[in-house]
Amino acid sequence: MLWNIEKDLNLVPYNETEKKVYYIIVWLLSNNDACNISDVISSSGYSRSTVYKTIKKFENANLVIVKQSEGDKREFNLVLVS
């Protein structure tokens, strides 16, 4: 069943670390209606570089969009592509 979900979300080619980062993004968005990269780093426990590389992969695969925060120009918010 989980494999079918990952297949529907186009997550099959990603490793477990990358999948965890994606699920954390989804969880943060569903609970807070917003998600920034700093939230993902603190929630995942992964290094900053691991999270940034993973998000860049997702961005290149059109799974997420990275937008600069209007309130704090140093922060970047994540939006899932539907």
Protein Blocks (a to p, Z undefined) as FASTA:
>chain_A
ZZmmmmmnopmmpcfklmmmmmmmmmmmmmnopacfklmmmmnopafklmmmmmmmmmmn
opaccdddfklmkbccddddZZ
